[in-house]
Amino acid sequence: SNNSNRYMMKYKLLLKASVKLFRQAIKELPRLDFAHCNLGLALMYSAEYEEAGKMLEIAIQRCSYDCKANYTLGIIRILLKNCTEAISPLRQAVKHNTLLDLSDDGISEDYKEALYKALASDDVDDLKSDLRFRVGDQVECNVDEGWRKGIVSKLWFRELIWSSEHPSVPYQVLLDDDEYVNNFVQAPYDDDQCIRKVF
């Protein structure tokens, strides 16, 4: 328990230092896009939910498809018992495939309910219906070596390492050809020069 207390003290000091660091970054470098989002995260872990929400809202105003900011704002609104208000940012995060695995038993029922509503929303369906193909459709992708057959595995795909400024790509495709890393390629455009139906 002494070790536990020491750990908690170090954790709180680290959070306090993080909050101070990101406040300073925002003050000195106001155009630094990730600072508002990271300050929001640090404030959330410090249980300063109201201010965290404000910082995340600023981050989202600056970059509406910042998945981490939308996702975290959704969580904060659930923590503040504003589950209805959580749906919109979670819906935005759903569009970009950044949500955590729902099989985690630690996720609260409030969170699951808001998330399921976001997943079931008309906006998400409308966004996905803008695309020509659905998950499971057989397609051909134009790669360096020519056209290769595969199956659509994800819509509006994002790599975890991409910055918030990097747009999602319409499709991730699992190729029949095993020449590619994990057999996956991305289709950055939804047109016949990039991806087409198998005839």
Disulfide bonds with the S-S distance in Angstrom:
none
